[in-house]
Amino acid sequence: MMKTRIILTIIAFLTFISTEATTFEVNEIWYTITSDQTVCLVIEPSASGSGTSFVMRKTYEGDIIIPETVTYEGTTYTVTAVENGTFMESPKLTSVSIPATVTALGETPFSACSKLNAITVAPENPAYTIVDGLLYDKAITTLLACPGTKAGAITIPSTVKTIGKAAFHGCASITSVDIPQAVNEIGARAFYGCKKLTSIVVPEGVPCVKDSMFYSCSSMTSVTLPQTITSIGVNAFYHCNLLKTVALPDAVEEIHERAFNLCYSMTTVTTPANLKRIDYRAFDNCTKLKGFTLPVSFTLLDSLAFCGCSEMRRIDVAEGNAVYSSVDGVLFNKDMTTLLCCPGGKLGDYVVPESVTTIGDYGFYYCRTLQSITLPYSLKTIGNHAFRFCSALKTIALPPTLETIAHDAFSQCPNIKSFLCYAPNVPDIVSSTFNANNYNVPLYVPYVALDDYQNAPYWQKFATILPISSDVVAGILGDANGDGEVTITDITVTVNAIIKQERNHFVWQMADMNFDGAITIADVTGIIDVVLGE
């Protein structure tokens, strides 16, 4: 008995595999056999060197009338389904007629069909119906698709609870959509590419703005979000370039990748009280965004979240946040040992606080208006891409304490005319720390370490390596506190630096009187000589 069952199971399985693989064409429409009585309409396969391949997708064109039945090799099959995505992104499809027998169309049946004029459904179809030219389930609780050529204002019936995935994808001529209060779910890409849609009100009960929901709604100037929204999905408002302000509900906890990327007109974002994270390039190229405040609840900011925000002057942190801190609009970790993000619109000159030991990955990325950056006498590590695209930066002085510089740290800094590295112990770098343009400018190093730099991996690629001298130091030698004169206070500041006591602002370049890259009693003696006029 058991042997018979095994044999029957194997026969059934082989029959299923054989049946599943059978694909045929009738009147330029392709089908796959799904049982001994039914078929599913599928995309046209592409011919390859041997057999059939679906690698290169073909699309349907013109007016498609789906029949109730088709005959293949003497057998008549009922057409019961359309494979998901069969008509998706068919730029020359103009109409589709759905018979009573088709009860499964997939979740995105007609997305991005820009020339689609009409969808018709047989009145006796038990699964679908048409209202005002739009496709719904039979009970009119789910909106499934809007023809791509539909234009003007759309009013959704009050019975609808769900707007399906990509329902309006590619409907470039609709100007408004009245969403009923009963709707509690809107699918991903629902309004993707609705280029004339000017505003939208999302009803209460919708839990999130899903991925690419309003992607490239380039005429949208306002959006109203309900208090039930807890997250903003990937690419949710990508390239909504007329959107100026967004009031994010307090319930929003996460803003995902590229959510507001290329929102060029955005000036203000109301920060949710419960926001916890902002992901990769979430506000990339929001070129008019002036600032952002991280609330008490916030725990995770991606290094490139505000990349390309060229007018952003400040990133502030609410008092009581356990992870981050902010000073003068620049973002640090809580104890201010790592500089995490200097906003791209920071102007003029910037002095990094003396508590900082690490410039994090992308720390000054795209800070195109900073003309000088003073690094502290505590700095040990410079992260990946830390100063990339600092196009106004003319020179950089690396402190004696520096130990490591990571990948691509100074790429795309075309105006840097020289590097001054005061570290007597050659910092570790990788092959990509500096690029070809960097190596073409002079490198100045402590005279005691000149040979070490000339022989060190990757440092030796600098065309010119010279000892630091007074000719290349910008400032007054001995002015260790940077107040413009050399006084006894500069002696005190330098002594405190040597004994590692708390000190006021310390300009270590001006304190290194003998250019050896170390702050020692010899430098104190040199400053004393200047104070005494010797």
N, C-alpha and C positions, 0 to 999 in steps of 0.2 A: 504493500500500500504506500509506504513512504517513498519507494523508488518511483512509483507511478506519479506521485505528487511532484517530485523533483523534476521528472522528465516534462510534465505538463508546464511547470513553472518556467523551465528553460525554453520550451517552445513558445510560450506566451511572451517571454522577454525578447526572443529573437524576432518574433512577429512584430512586436512593438517597435523595435529598433528599425526593422525594414520599413514598416509603415511610416514611422516618423521621418525617415530620410527621403520619402517620395515627394518631390516638388514638380509641378507641371504648370503649363500655361494654356489658358483658353481665352481667346479674344483679347490678347495682350494684357491679361490680368493673371497674376501668378498665385498659386495655391500650394499649401502643404497639407497632406492627408493627416488628420488627427485621430481618426477611428475608421472602422469599416463603413461608416455612413456619413462622416463629416469632414469638412476641410476648413482651413484657416487661410484667409487672404494674407499674402506676404509681399515683401519687396522683391523686385526682379533680381534674380541672381546674376552675377557677372561671370562671363566665360573666362577660364584660365587655361594654362597649358594642359592640365589634366583634370577633367571633371569640372565641378562647379565650385565657385568660391563666392563668399559674401563680403570679401575684403573691401571691394570698391562698390559703394552703395549707389544704386540707380534710383531715380524717383519717378513717380507717376505724373502724367501731364494731362491737361485738358479736362474733359468731363468724364468722371468715372461713375458708371452705374453698376453697383454690386448686385449680382443675380442671387436669387434664392437657392438655386441649384446649379451644379456644373457636372458634365459627364466626362470621364476620363477612362480610356481603355474599356469601354462598355459598362462602367459602373457610374451610377449617378449619386453624387454627394450633395449634402446640404451645407451651404455656407453659413457657419455659425459664429465666426469670429474674424477679427482683423488683428494681426499680430501688432503688439505695442510698437509704436514708432514707424509703422509702415508708411504713413502719409506725412510724417514729420519732416519739416524743412524741404518741402516739394515746391520750388519757386514757380512752376508752371501749372500747378494744379488749380483748376477753376471751379469745379463743383464735384460733390460726392453725393450719391443717392444710396441710402442704407435700407435694405429690405427688412421685412418682419423677422426673418430668421437669425439675423446677426444680433447677438446679445452681449458681445464682449468686444470693446474697441481699444482697450488699454488705457493707461492713465493720461497720456498726452497725445490724443488721436490726431489733432490737426495743428499742432504748434508750429509757428514760423512758416505757415503757408500764405505768403504775402499776397498772392493773386486769387485766393479762394473767395469766390463770390457767394456761394450757397452750399448749405448742408441740408439735405432733405431726409426725412425718416418716414417709413411706411406707418400709417396711423395705427395699425394693429401690432406694431413692434412692442413687446412687453417690457423692454429695458430702457428705451430712449424716447425722447420727444423733442420737438422744436418749439421755442417760444420767441417770437420776434426775430427769427433767423438764427438764434443761438441754440446750441445743443445742451440739453439737460438730461438727467436721469428721468425715468418715467414719473416718479413722484414729485419732480421739480424741487428736490432738496439739494442737488449738486449741479453746479454749472460746470460743464465739461469743456466747451470750446466755443470760441467766437470766430466767425470767418475773418480772414485777414484783411479784406477790403471794407469791413464794416466801418462806418464813419459817424462822427458826431457824438451825441449823448447816449449813454446806455443806462437803462433802469432795470435792475435785477429784481425778479419777483420776490415778494415778502416771505415766501415759503422756503427760500434757499438758505441752507446752513453752511454749505461748503462751496468755495470757489476752487476748482481743481487746479492741479499743477499745470502751469503754462497755459492756462485757459485763454488769456488774451495775448499770448506771446506773438509778437510781430504785427499786432493790430495798430499800425502806425498812424491811423487817421481818427481814432476815437479821441474825443476831447474831455469827456467826463464819464464817471461810472458811479451811479448811486447804489451803494452797497447797503442792503437792509440790516437792521439790528440783529436779526436772527443768525447772521453769519458768525461762526465761531472758529472757522479755519480757512486760511487762504494759502494755497500751495506755493511751492517754490516756482520762481520764474512767472508768476501769475500775470504780471503786467510788463514783462520783459519787452523792451523796444517800443513801448507805446509813446512815440515821440511827440504827440500833440496833447497828451494828457497833462493838464495844468495843475490839478490839485486832487487830493484824495483824502477821504475821512475813513479811517479803519475803525470798525465798530468795537464796542466793549465785548470782551470775551475771547478775542483773538489772542493767543498766547505768545506769539513771536512774529517778527518779520523774517520770513524764511529767505534762504539763499536766492540772490538775484531777483527778488520779488519786483523791484522797481528799476532794474538794470537799464541804463540808457533812456530813462524817461526825461529827455533833454529839455522839455518845456515845463516841467514840474516846478512850481514856485512855492508850494506849501504842502505839507503833509500833517495830518492830525492823527496821533497815535493814542490808543486807549491806555488806561492805567494797568491793564492786564498784560501788557507786553513785558517779557522778561529777557529777551535777547534780540540782537540785530544780526542777521545772518551774513554769511560770506557774500560779498558783492551786492548787498541788499539795495543800496542807493548809488551804485557805481555809475559815474558820469551823469548824475543829475545836476548838470552844470548851471542851472538857474536857481537851484534850491539855496536860499539865503540863511534861513534859521531852522533849527530843529529842536523842538522841546521833547527830550527823551523822558518818558515816564520814570518815576522813582523806582519802579519794580525792575527796570532793566539792570541785569547783572553782567552781561557780556556783550561786547561789540567785536564781531569777528572780522576775519581778514578782508581787507579792501572794502569794508562796508560803505564808506563814504569817499572812496578813492575818486579823484578827478571832480569833486564838487567845488569847482573853481569859485563860485559866488558865495560860498558859505562863510559867514562872518561870526556866527554865534551858535554854540551848542549848549543847551541846558543840561548840566551834568546830573545824572540820576543819583539819588542819595545812596542807593544800594549797589552801585557799580563796583565790580570786582576786577574785571580784566578788559584790556584793549589789545587786540591781536595785530599781527603783521600788516603794516601799511593800511591800517583802518582809515586813517585820514590823509593818506598820501596825496600830495598835490592839492590840498585845500589851501590854495595860495592866499586867500583873504582871511583865514582864521587867525584871530589875534592872540588867543590864549585858551587855556583849558585848566580846570581845577579837578584834581583827583580827590574824591571824598574819603572819609574815614575808613570806609569798608574796602578800599581799593588794595589789591594785592599783586597784580601782574600787568606790567606794561611792556609790550614788545619794543625792542630797540628802534625799530623803523615805523612805529605807529604814526608818527607825525612827520615822516620823511617828506621833503619838498614843500613844507608849510613855510613859505618864504617870508611871510609877514608875521609869523607867530613870535611874540616877544616874551611870553611867560608860560611856564607850566608850574602851577601852584599846587600845594598839597594841604588839605584840611588838617587843622590841629587835631592831634590824637591818632593819626594814621600810624600803624605799627611797622610799616615796611619802608615808606619813603619820606623824604624831607625835601624842602625847596628853599633856596636862598637866591634872592634877586632874580627869580623866575627860572632858575636852572635846577634840574632834578638830580637828586642824589639818593643813595640808600639812606637808611634811617640814621646811621652813625656818621654819615658824610665821609666815608672812606673811599667811596666809588662815585665818580661823576657819571651819571647814566645818560642824560640827554640835555644838551644845550639847545634851546629852540632856534630854528633856522633863521628867524628874524632878528636875532640878537645883534646889536650894532656896536661899532667902534672897537674898543679894547676890552678884554676880559681877563681878570686875574682869578685863577683857580684857587679855592681856599686851601690853606696849608694842612688841613686834616686829610686831604685826598691822597691815597696811595695808588689808585687805579683810575685811568681814563677808560671807561667801559667800551665795549664794541659799539661803533657808530656814535660815540659820545658827542663829537662836533660835526657829524655828517651833515653836509649841505648847509653849513653856516657860512653863507657866501658873503656876508657883510662884515664879518669880524676881521679887523685889520691886524690885530695882534692878540696873542694868547700867552699869558705868563703862567708857566707851570711851577708848582711849588717844590720846596726842598724836602718833600716827603714822598714824591712820586716814584713808584717802582715799576709800574706796568702800564703800557699803552696798548689798547685792544685793537681788534680787527677794524679796519676802515675808520679809525677814530677821527682823523682829520680829512677824510676824503671830501672833495668838492669844496674845500675852504679856499675859494678862488681869490679872495682879497688878501689872504695871508702872505706876508712878504718874507718873513724869517721866523725861525722857531729855535728857542734855546732849550735844550734837553738837560735836565738837572743831574747833578753828580750821583744822586741816589738811584737813577734809572737802571733797571735790570733787564727788562724785556720789551721789545716792540713787535707786535703781531703783524699779520698779513695786511697788505694794501693800506698801511696807516696813512700815507701821504699822497695817495693817488689823486690825480686831477686837481693839483694845487699849482697852477701854471705860473703864479707870481712869486713863489718862494725863490729867493735869490741866493740863500745860503742856509746851511744847517750848522748850529753850534751845539755840540754834544760835550757837556762838561764831565761826563762820567769817566773817572780814571780807570775803572774796570769796564772793558768793552761790553755793552749790553748784548744779550742774545737776540738775534733777528733771524728771519727766514728768507728764502730766496725772493719772495714777493713783498717783503716789507717796503722796499723802495722800488720804484719803476725807472725806466730809462731816463725820463726827464729829471727825476730826482738826482740821478747819478751825474748829471751834467753840471750841477751847481757845486760850489765849493763846500767842503765839510771841514769845520774847525773843531779841533779836539785838544785836550790838555797836552802840554808839551811833553809831560812825563809818559804819556801813552801813545805818542805819535806812531812809533813803530808797531805797536799792538794793533792799531786800527788799520795801518797799511797792509798788515798781513792777516787780518781777521776775515773769515768767510763772509762774503757779501758786502761787508764794509769796504773791502779793498777795491770794489768796483767803482767807487767814487773817483772821478777823473782827477780831482784836486783835493788833497788832504793836507791841511796846514795847521800849525799850532795856534791856539787862541792868543790874540794880542789885543792891546787897547784899541787898535784900529777897527776892530769888528764888534766891539762891545757898545751897545746902544744905551747910554746913560752915564752917570757920574760915578767913577770908581770910588768905592768907599761909602757911597750912599746906600747903606744896607737896608734902610727902612723906606726908601723911595720917596722921601719928602722934598727932594731937590737940593739938599745941602748935606755936607758931611759934618756931623757933630758927635758929641759923646753918646748920644742915643744910639747911633749906628754901632758904636763899640759894644753897648749893652745888648743890642739885638743879636749881634754876631756871637757874643759869648753865650747867650741863651741857646743859640742854634747848636753850638758845639756841645754844650752840656745837656742838650735836649730838654730844655725847660720851655714852658709856655712862653710865646713871644708874640709881639705884634707883627704886622706884615714884614716879611723878610725877603728882600731882593737878593737872592743868593749870587746872581751873576755879578752884582756890584761889590759883594763881599769877598769874592775870590780874587784877591789883590795880585796874586802871583800866577794865576791862570793854570793851576795844577789840578783843578777839578775837585779839590778837597778844601773844606772850610776848617782851618786849624788856627792855632795861636799865632802862626806866622801872618795870617790875614788880619788878625786883631792888631798885631804890631804895625802892619801896613796902614790900617785905618787910623791908628793913633798918630802915625807920622803925618798923615794928611791933615788931621785935626790940629796938630801942632805947626802945620805949615812947612813941614820938611819934605 
